């Protein structure tokens, strides 16, 4: 019936939704190490922060502590054409088969610990963070090239920075 469509969610669903909305993100690790600071600078210099924006501010929210907060998700939450290398030819909503929403990077350094693997990207094709960056194309091609062309030590610093998130 139409009345059930407009009915409030069952209590358990509301509680689980509230719980997941208010979970804290993982704290950054190793933030005082010199390689992490150098890596953050390399991340910015390579152009990664153009889409993986370090800082966002939340808007209005029905849960007061979530409203108008400064957060550091390393995303712009936007769709970007990532080129033919990542294209799957399967449109999804407003996204074409070449577009992907910028995933937040917060907590990315804990993937192996939490998930027991280091598979990245939408289909798990990247075996580590280096491969994930190297799969970037399209709008991220310049950042991918900048990463690829970094000296090995600077690239290691950038990866240490990502692992700290």
Secondary structure, 3 states (H helix, E strand, C coil): CHHHHCCCCCHHHHHHHHHHHCCCCCCCCCCCCHHHHHHHHHHHHCCHHHCCCCCEECCCCCCHHHCCCEECCCCCCCEEECCCCCCCCCCECCECCCEEECCCCCCHHHHHHHHCCCCECCCCCECCHHHHHHCCCHHHHHHHHHHHCCCHHHHHHHHHHHHHC
